[in-house]
Amino acid sequence: MADSSYRGEDPATSTRMLMDTDPNLTTTKLLTTCDDYWLFQLTKFYSIRLAEAIEEMLEGLSLTLADEANFTGQEYDKVIELVEKGNRADSSKLLLNLVMEKGSQAQRVMWQSLVKLRHGVPKLDEILKEMEHLDVQQKHKKILRVQTEALRVNTVLVKEKIFPLADRYTELTVISTAQDQKLEYEHELLARGRDHEKWREKHFQKELQKIQIDQLFRSGFCKRHGSLWKIKRFFRHSKSGSSVAVGGVPGIGKTTMVQKIVFDWAIGKIYPQFQFVFSFKFRYLNTIQCRINLRNLILDQYPYFGNVLGKLWKNPEGLLFIFDGLDEFKDSIDFSDNRRNRDPRSMCTDPECWCEVSDIVCSLIQHKLLPGCSVLVTSRPATLHLLEKAEISVSAEILGFLADERKEYFNKFFEDQTVAAAVYKHVNENDILYTMSYNPSFCWILCLSLGPFFTYGDWKQQQVPKTITQLYSYYIYNILKHHSREIENPHDVLLKLGELAFTGVSEKKIVFRNGDLIQYNLQPSQFLSGFMMEVLERDDSVQSVVYTFPHLTIQEFMAALAQFLIPDPMDIQKLLNEVQRKRDGRFELFLHFITGLTSPQAAQPLEEFLGPFPHQTTCRVIDWLTEVTKREIWDAWYEPGEGSIVSCLHYLFESQSKAVAQATVGSVQTFAFSDLKLTQIDCAILSHVIGFCDTLKQLDLFACFIQCEGLQRLVSVLHKCQDLRLTLNNLQDSGVKLLCAALRNPDCKIQELKLGINDLTASCAEDLAAALVANQSLTLLDLGHNGLGDVGVKLLSVALKNPDCKIQSLRLDKNGLTDSCTEELSSALITNESLIDLSLGNNNLQDSGVKLLSVALSNPDCGIKKLNLEMNGITDSCIEDLSSALSTNQSLTLLTLNSNSLTDRSVPTLQCLVQACRNLELIQLKNNLFSPIGRGQLETLQGSRLCVTV
């Protein structure tokens, strides 16, 4: 980029001068009067046609540039090498790219040479005869329509295909959401995979508002007291304008959505309130190295506006500015920065004011510049927190595809609907692949990788990728297969690409320049080949050519693949330990891929072209995986809530190694995941891993919120553990009905089952009762803090009466119980021979319910040892019945009557009760209505055999 900070005259005026005078004289005058900045803009604006014009003068032009010290010897050689091979078009493009990167001096030398050779280059006449006089808005819409009407899809199956955007675009789900969501310690793609099903459910329950792209500037959403409230705001007549932030993980479709918005506006379909839409990529803004004003920022990309902009400033309400890809912006944007608010140089209030690009963007968003205009900013979720203190009217996130939209995507991708149906079926049957397919770019990779398996008849069904690593392995394999003749040494090329990719992952860098390529001995001219364009996309829409991997996950896969192409990476275990310690998630998928590449199913397709992977590398990665998995399982027991164990189980699954799984989890006795939010993918992975466990005693899933969908993935292996903790998972009745299948399994080993706080009702009680009768191992069942009600407990009482029921401990605290269920429950206590611990706390049994239970307690066949009746509205009226019953009871050792309404009137009866119940060891009477005297009398009952708490 030119380093001049001075901006000269309008380029449209300069261009008209060229049209009205002698061409040679005009060009010379232009070079003399045009400053570096506008020289650069003219070069950029006509670069495509210039590339065609200079094809026949490459030798002389490149030699002049080398003689003037603008090209290095190495760069000159690369240009001439392509010429000698007959690739003049490629050589011309490379020369222009280098000139654009070198800056103003190289550009000026090139133009001076072109002036001298003008008579031999007739196409330069056409370049100078531009800027026809058209209505600027119509011209703007026409140009934007042409730029955005096509959607290009690269595919190794049918090469590049160009579709009309309107036909190819699959509607994305955009939801209103709070702006202060921060992603820490996790890869964005995985994190949003975790959130996706939760958001989908909330959307269906109308808790989240779905926004169409034509509604972004019609209503706002804000966060109040932790809830999302919709606020109607119609900006058509607003003088304040609006700023909209739309987030989304890489590949979710942010840029395509922007393209659709611009296209729909250009054809008059949406936003008629905006007279002009100006769209910028932050990737482009990165190339501006000096101070600039809004006028010249617009003319950078839309030079045909000329002097019209002054009129636009007078009606800012008619302007929409779009800034795409905040996460790619190299400058800092911080709306809480006090310097920006105090320093006049950082406050941009005039479109003609010279300042930093970041100041222009901030001032537009905050309506300090052109108040009344509207702004749309897109970004990855991890960067959206930068906008927390900005004046954002609408905060939204692209959710991606729901089920029907995924199917629609596959149908549009494949012309053969039989193939589309087969691919969708395979994805739909694979939990891991299906859950990740909410992301359009991931769907694209799925189609490219899976398509050949269902297109060609010679593929074996068992080879179809089942893990993410296998999927990406076949993605690269298909590229290599279709472009194998283009590459002399694919091993070395992919190693260099992988090293470039790893540096990018390490530095959170996704955009690369020619200099980056040369640093890794990758020739820019290589990227004109079909193979390289499939792996690393070339973007010449900005001032200097940049390169990006088609998707961040492809960059991460290439970074992992490079580790297997290094002949002897001695320090790979050290590297893996270092990257695992990074707590921002940047290496999470890298570790998925590097462990997955130890699998023969993932390695073999690539080895066909790259040669065998070093055996030592595979062994070292497996050793690291074994060690770290054992350590994380151990640490999870002592430090619950740490998410590293979940990641390790994913790595284990990617490896697809039964031997490694057996070595790491085969003898595990406890899996502790309490307080970790587990997704359906996590549950599917956990189910796979538990399949290798032979000694599992306890599975702790407390507060993991797996819901019915997660339990569905686990139910086939739950029978293997003895202590199953599922409290606080929102399983609901449907989840418990699934769980009953595990309880009925003849091989079921579950002895303790905790189902508290799961929103259960009487609807699941009949299935649960049947399972209790069939099961021969379960002894403890915790159903506390649900909503079974009297109906549910009556159904359970039927099971308790059955002699095959082995339950010893039953917890029914806070289930909305009344005296209506106590008669059936009392009958069950008399006939049941195993139940010894019954907790009925925090219900509403009242005196009438306790009197009915007393009937059972007085029966010599009742074996209850522990009875909890706290918080049941009990008064003095029922204590005599309870005392009478317990006087004949020979089994009760613990009685809890805390938090009831007992008074001093009960003290004599309680004294008699204690004396009569000879086996009673503990009676709890806290939080009742005893006076100090009454408490003192009860405390005197303390003895060597009895503990009384008052």
C-alpha positions, -999 to 999 in steps of 0.1 A, spaced: 0 0 0 13 35 -7 26 52 24 15 87 15 -10 103 38 -21 129 13 -52 123 -8 -53 141 -41 -81 151 -65 -111 130 -74 -101 101 -97 -132 107 -119 -120 141 -128 -86 127 -137 -102 101 -158 -123 126 -177 -91 146 -185 -77 114 -201 -107 112 -223 -106 147 -236 -70 152 -247 -42 134 -264 -38 100 -248 0 101 -244 0 136 -231 -29 129 -207 -13 98 -193 19 117 -187 0 145 -170 -19 120 -149 14 104 -137 27 139 -129 -2 153 -111 -18 122 -95 -5 115 -60 5 80 -49 -29 72 -35 -49 78 -67 -22 62 -88 -28 31 -67 -65 34 -71 -64 37 -109 -40 7 -110 -63 -14 -89 -95 -4 -107 -81 -14 -141 -59 -43 -129 -79 -71 -146 -78 -54 -180 -42 -43 -175 -33 -79 -170 -46 -87 -205 -29 -57 -220 6 -63 -208 9 -100 -218 30 -93 -249 55 -69 -231 62 -89 -200 100 -94 -207 107 -57 -212 84 -46 -184 97 -70 -158 133 -61 -168 126 -24 -164 111 -31 -129 141 -52 -120 166 -25 -133 148 1 -113 152 -21 -82 115 -26 -78 117 -64 -83 142 -87 -67 161 -112 -88 140 -140 -74 108 -122 -83 120 -114 -118 130 -150 -124 95 -162 -113 78 -139 -138 101 -150 -167 98 -186 -157 61 -185 -164 67 -167 -197 91 -194 -208 66 -220 -200 40 -203 -222 19 -191 -193 18 -154 -202 -16 -149 -186 -4 -163 -153 29 -143 -156 10 -111 -162 -12 -116 -132 18 -123 -110 36 -92 -122 6 -70 -114 2 -86 -80 38 -79 -72 36 -43 -85 5 -37 -63 23 -50 -33 55 -30 -39 37 3 -36 37 36 -54 73 36 -69 68 3 -87 34 14 -99 47 47 -113 76 29 -131 51 4 -146 29 32 -159 58 52 -173 68 21 -192 33 16 -205 31 52 -217 62 45 -239 47 13 -252 12 28 -256 10 24 -294 15 -13 -291 -12 -17 -264 -45 -6 -279 -64 -19 -249 -51 10 -229 -74 33 -249 -104 14 -236 -91 17 -200 -89 55 -204 -124 58 -219 -145 51 -189 -168 68 -165 -198 72 -187 -223 97 -174 -251 77 -157 -273 83 -128 -251 74 -99 -277 54 -79 -287 33 -109 -251 28 -119 -243 18 -83 -272 -7 -82 -263 -21 -116 -227 -26 -105 -237 -42 -72 -262 -64 -89 -235 -77 -113 -210 -82 -84 -235 -101 -62 -259 -120 -85 -237 -151 -88 -227 -176 -62 -196 -196 -70 -193 -231 -57 -160 -250 -60 -164 -288 -61 -139 -315 -71 -168 -334 -86 -178 -309 -112 -151 -282 -109 -164 -247 -103 -201 -241 -107 -217 -207 -109 -253 -204 -98 -277 -175 -96 -276 -164 -60 -314 -164 -57 -316 -201 -68 -287 -214 -47 -291 -194 -15 -306 -214 14 -322 -193 40 -303 -192 73 -319 -190 107 -310 -157 123 -320 -152 159 -321 -123 183 -296 -128 211 -278 -110 239 -246 -93 228 -225 -102 259 -219 -138 251 -182 -146 254 -166 -178 243 -137 -189 264 -117 -221 265 -135 -236 236 -134 -237 198 -161 -215 184 -174 -241 160 -177 -267 188 -191 -242 212 -219 -231 189 -225 -268 181 -232 -271 219 -256 -242 218 -273 -251 186 -299 -276 199 -306 -254 229 -313 -224 207 -333 -246 182 -356 -257 211 -360 -221 224 -368 -210 189 -396 -236 186 -408 -225 221 -409 -189 208 -383 -178 234 -360 -166 207 -371 -143 179 -362 -154 144 -352 -125 122 -354 -124 84 -327 -104 67 -352 -78 56 -361 -72 92 -327 -63 107 -334 -26 105 -371 -28 115 -370 -38 151 -345 -39 179 -338 -63 207 -323 -56 240 -314 -74 272 -333 -65 303 -329 -83 337 -315 -113 320 -343 -118 296 -347 -109 260 -375 -84 253 -386 -74 218 -389 -36 212 -406 -24 181 -385 3 165 -393 14 129 -363 34 117 -379 46 85 -384 80 100 -357 78 127 -331 104 129 -309 83 151 -302 55 127 -295 20 139 -265 -2 143 -269 -40 139 -244 -66 149 -247 -101 134 -224 -129 147 -217 -163 135 -190 -189 136 -166 -193 106 -184 -207 76 -219 -201 89 -227 -178 60 -221 -142 73 -204 -131 40 -230 -149 19 -257 -132 39 -241 -98 33 -240 -107 -5 -277 -116 -4 -286 -83 14 -266 -62 -11 -281 -81 -40 -317 -79 -27 -312 -41 -22 -298 -37 -57 -328 -53 -73 -352 -33 -51 -364 -62 -30 -355 -49 4 -347 -17 23 -362 9 0 -355 34 28 -318 33 19 -308 52 -12 -273 38 -11 -256 8 4 -218 7 8 -203 -27 17 -167 -31 30 -147 -61 41 -125 -56 71 -100 -77 51 -99 -48 26 -97 -21 53 -65 -39 66 -47 -28 35 -51 9 43 -19 19 61 -25 56 65 -51 81 77 -81 85 54 -115 101 53 -149 86 46 -151 102 12 -119 85 0 -128 53 18 -159 51 -4 -140 61 -35 -115 34 -29 -141 8 -38 -167 29 -57 -146 55 -77 -175 64 -99 -192 84 -72 -168 113 -78 -181 146 -64 -216 133 -57 -208 123 -22 -213 158 -9 -250 155 -16 -252 121 1 -239 136 34 -270 158 35 -293 128 38 -275 103 61 -308 85 69 -307 71 33 -272 55 38 -264 19 49 -228 9 57 -219 -28 59 -187 -39 75 -181 -76 71 -156 -96 92 -148 -76 123 -127 -106 136 -103 -101 106 -96 -64 114 -60 -59 125 -67 -26 142 -82 -23 177 -118 -14 181 -128 -7 217 -158 13 225 -148 15 262 -115 32 253 -114 65 271 -88 78 247 -112 75 219 -137 96 238 -113 123 249 -88 126 221 -102 149 193 -80 131 168 -99 99 175 -133 114 171 -145 114 135 -175 136 131 -170 149 95 -169 126 64 -141 148 51 -121 145 83 -88 126 81 -84 99 107 -76 62 112 -99 36 96 -109 23 130 -120 57 141 -143 60 110 -158 26 117 -164 34 154 -178 68 147 -203 54 122 -214 27 146 -219 52 174 -236 77 151 -210 104 158 -203 104 121 -233 109 98 -259 106 126 -289 90 111 -271 65 89 -274 28 96 -246 3 100 -244 -35 98 -213 -53 113 -207 -90 111 -182 -110 131 -173 -143 147 -188 -146 182 -155 -144 200 -150 -108 187 -186 -96 192 -178 -86 228 -159 -56 213 -193 -41 205 -207 -46 240 -205 -9 249 -215 3 214 -249 16 206 -262 -16 190 -299 -16 182 -301 -52 171 -278 -80 182 -283 -113 164 -266 -145 156 -268 -167 126 -279 -201 139 -273 -218 106 -294 -247 93 -322 -264 110 -332 -299 99 -352 -290 68 -327 -265 57 -299 -290 58 -319 -314 36 -326 -285 12 -289 -277 10 -280 -313 0 -308 -313 -26 -295 -281 -41 -259 -292 -41 -263 -325 -60 -281 -325 -93 -287 -363 -88 -313 -364 -61 -306 -400 -54 -271 -391 -44 -284 -361 -23 -308 -385 -5 -280 -410 2 -256 -384 15 -283 -368 37 -293 -403 51 -257 -411 60 -253 -377 78 -286 -380 95 -276 -414 109 -243 -401 123 -247 -380 154 -213 -363 151 -217 -353 114 -253 -344 117 -249 -320 147 -220 -302 130 -240 -298 97 -258 -267 111 -228 -249 95 -232 -243 57 -195 -246 51 -194 -279 69 -223 -291 47 -202 -281 17 -173 -302 30 -197 -330 37 -210 -329 1 -175 -328 -14 -162 -357 8 -192 -379 8 -205 -374 -27 -181 -398 -44 -190 -426 -21 -226 -425 -34 -218 -414 -70 -194 -442 -80 -205 -478 -76 -170 -492 -67 -169 -476 -32 -173 -498 -2 -200 -487 22 -177 -494 53 -153 -468 40 -177 -439 42 -163 -414 68 -177 -416 102 -154 -392 121 -146 -356 114 -110 -364 107 -119 -391 82 -142 -366 65 -115 -340 60 -90 -367 50 -113 -376 21 -118 -340 13 -81 -336 7 -79 -370 -10 -105 -360 -35 -86 -329 -44 -54 -348 -48 -71 -375 -69 -86 -349 -93 -54 -328 -96 -27 -354 -92 -11 -346 -125 -6 -310 -116 18 -316 -86 52 -331 -89 57 -336 -52 24 -333 -33 41 -344 0 64 -313 0 36 -289 -12 12 -301 15 39 -300 42 47 -263 33 9 -255 32 5 -273 66 33 -253 82 17 -221 69 -16 -233 83 -1 -241 117 15 -207 120 -19 -192 112 -37 -213 138 -10 -203 164 -13 -166 156 -50 -166 150 -43 -156 114 -66 -167 85 -55 -143 58 -21 -147 41 -2 -127 15 23 -134 -11 51 -127 14 38 -154 37 38 -179 8 73 -171 -2 84 -174 34 73 -211 33 88 -216 -2 54 -216 -18 54 -198 -52 24 -175 -57 22 -188 -93 14 -223 -79 -19 -210 -67 -31 -205 -102 -33 -243 -105 -66 -261 -99 -52 -281 -70 -39 -251 -51 -70 -231 -57 -90 -259 -41 -68 -259 -10 -60 -222 -6 -84 -197 -21 -71 -166 -38 -88 -133 -33 -78 -104 -55 -108 -82 -46 -86 -61 -23 -56 -39 -32 -31 -68 -28 -38 -105 -34 -46 -124 -3 -51 -161 3 -74 -180 28 -82 -216 33 -118 -223 22 -128 -228 58 -110 -224 92 -114 -261 98 -95 -269 66 -67 -247 78 -67 -266 111 -67 -300 94 -38 -289 72 -19 -278 103 -24 -312 119 -16 -331 86 18 -313 85 29 -330 117 26 -364 99 46 -351 69 76 -341 89 101 -370 86 109 -372 123 92 -347 146 111 -354 178 92 -329 199 57 -337 188 46 -347 224 60 -314 237 41 -296 210 9 -313 219 13 -305 256 19 -269 248 -11 -264 225 -34 -283 249 -25 -258 276 -38 -229 254 -72 -221 270 -88 -201 242 -98 -231 221 -77 -222 190 -61 -256 190 -91 -277 199 -99 -290 164 -62 -292 156 -60 -318 184 -91 -336 171 -74 -339 137 -39 -349 149 -53 -377 171 -77 -387 143 -49 -390 118 -34 -419 138 -64 -439 126 -57 -461 96 -92 -452 82 -81 -415 81 -45 -420 71 -48 -445 43 -65 -424 17 -39 -396 20 -10 -421 21 -19 -432 -14 -5 -398 -26 17 -387 3 34 -419 12 32 -438 45 30 -416 76 60 -420 99 53 -448 123 71 -430 151 48 -400 148 17 -421 151 31 -439 181 41 -407 198 7 -391 193 -10 -423 206 13 -423 237 4 -387 243 -33 -394 239 -31 -423 263 -13 -403 290 -34 -372 288 -67 -391 288 -57 -410 319 -46 -378 336 -78 -359 327 -101 -387 340 -82 -387 373 -83 -349 375 -120 -347 367 -127 -367 399 -109 -341 421 -117 -310 401 -153 -314 387 -165 -289 362 -133 -288 341 -140 -295 305 -107 -311 294 -120 -346 300 -147 -341 274 -121 -330 248 -99 -360 255 -128 -384 250 -134 -367 216 -97 -372 207 -102 -409 218 -131 -412 195 -113 -396 165 -84 -421 169 -109 -450 164 -84 -472 182 -99 -500 203 -65 -507 219 -60 -471 230 -96 -470 244 -91 -502 262 -58 -490 277 -72 -457 289 -108 -464 300 -110 -502 302 -105 -502 340 -120 -468 348 -144 -470 378 -156 -434 378 -165 -409 352 -172 -375 367 -188 -348 345 -207 -328 371 -215 -292 361 -203 -297 325 -228 -289 298 -228 -319 275 -242 -318 240 -257 -345 219 -222 -350 203 -206 -353 237 -232 -379 248 -226 -399 216 -189 -398 222 -193 -408 258 -215 -437 248 -188 -449 224 -162 -447 252 -183 -464 279 -186 -493 255 -150 -501 263 -154 -498 301 -155 -531 319 -154 -519 355 -175 -487 356 -191 -482 389 -201 -445 389 -213 -422 361 -218 -387 375 -238 -365 351 -251 -341 377 -262 -308 361 -249 -317 326 -283 -307 311 -281 -336 286 -319 -336 281 -338 -364 264 -318 -361 232 -285 -366 250 -299 -395 271 -310 -411 239 -273 -413 228 -263 -429 261 -291 -452 269 -275 -483 252 -246 -483 277 -261 -469 309 -269 -504 322 -231 -510 327 -227 -487 356 -237 -492 393 -242 -456 404 -260 -434 378 -263 -397 388 -287 -378 364 -299 -350 387 -306 -317 370 -306 -327 334 -341 -317 322 -348 -352 311 -386 -348 315 -410 -378 311 -397 -387 276 -362 -391 290 -372 -413 319 -392 -435 295 -360 -441 275 -341 -448 307 -366 -475 316 -352 -495 287 -318 -496 304 -335 -506 337 -353 -535 320 -321 -548 304 -314 -582 320 -277 -572 322 -285 -540 341 -261 -533 370 -276 -500 381 -279 -500 419 -284 -463 426 -303 -440 403 -306 -403 410 -333 -384 389 -339 -354 410 -349 -320 394 -358 -334 360 -393 -319 355 -409 -354 358 -447 -358 361 -471 -386 366 -469 -394 328 -436 -413 333 -446 -431 365 -463 -461 349 -432 -469 328 -410 -464 358 -431 -486 379 -429 -514 354 -392 -510 352 -388 -513 390 -406 -546 389 -385 -560 361 -352 -547 375 -333 -569 399 -303 -546 408 -318 -511 417 -318 -504 454 -318 -466 456 -341 -443 435 -340 -405 440 -370 -388 424 -369 -356 445 -378 -322 433 -400 -332 405 -438 -331 399 -450 -367 402 -479 -357 423 -503 -380 440 -512 -398 408 -475 -406 401 -469 -419 436 -500 -441 435 -486 -457 404 -452 -463 420 -469 -478 450 -482 -505 428 -446 -514 419 -436 -513 456 -462 -538 465 -447 -563 440 -424 -588 457 -400 -585 427 -393 -548 435 -359 -545 452 -359 -508 461 -344 -501 495 -343 -463 494 -369 -441 478 -367 -402 478 -399 -384 469 -391 -350 484 -409 -319 469 -431 -337 445 -464 -320 452 -477 -348 474 -508 -346 496 -527 -370 519 -544 -383 488 -515 -407 480 -507 -418 515 -533 -446 517 -518 -464 487 -482 -456 499 -491 -469 534 -504 -502 519 -471 -506 499 -450 -500 531 -467 -530 547 -463 -554 519 -428 -543 507 -400 -563 523 -370 -543 509 -378 -506 515 -360 -493 545 -354 -456 537 -383 -433 527 -379 -395 522 -412 -375 518 -398 -341 528 -411 -307 515 -445 -320 505 -480 -312 518 -490 -344 536 -503 -326 567 -517 -343 597 -542 -364 578 -514 -379 556 -491 -387 586 -520 -404 604 -525 -427 573 -487 -435 573 -489 -442 610 -511 -471 602 -483 -487 582 -456 -479 607 -476 -497 634 -477 -528 613 -450 -553 624 -443 -561 587 -432 -526 580 -394 -525 578 -388 -487 574 -356 -476 592 -354 -440 580 -384 -417 576 -381 -381 565 -413 -360 570 -398 -325 572 -417 -295 558 -450 -312 555 -473 -289 575 -474 -313 605 -489 -300 637 -494 -314 672 -526 -331 661 -509 -361 645 -480 -366 669 -501 -389 692 -509 -412 662 -473 -412 652 -462 -419 688 -487 -448 691 -475 -463 658 -438 -461 667 -444 -476 701 -449 -510 684 -424 -504 656 -392 -523 660 -373 -510 630 -372 -472 628 -338 -457 637 -341 -421 622 -371 -398 622 -369 -363 606 -396 -338 615 -377 -306 608 -395 -274 597 -430 -283 607 -454 -266 631 -449 -286 663 -452 -267 696 -447 -274 733 -479 -293 734 -462 -321 715 -433 -324 740 -449 -349 764 -460 -371 735 -426 -369 719 -410 -379 753 -432 -410 754 -424 -417 717 -387 -417 724 -390 -439 754 -413 -464 735 -393 -466 703 -363 -485 716 -344 -487 682 -346 -449 675 -311 -435 672 -318 -400 658 -349 -377 659 -346 -343 642 -369 -315 653 -352 -283 640 -371 -252 629 -404 -260 647 -423 -238 671 -409 -249 704 -403 -224 732 -369 -224 749 -384 -244 777 -398 -270 753 -364 -273 735 -348 -278 769 -371 -306 778 -365 -323 745 -327 -319 748 -329 -339 781 -339 -369 760 -303 -371 747 -287 -403 758 -260 -428 749 -283 -444 723 -303 -414 711 -294 -381 695 -320 -353 695 -316 -322 674 -339 -293 681 
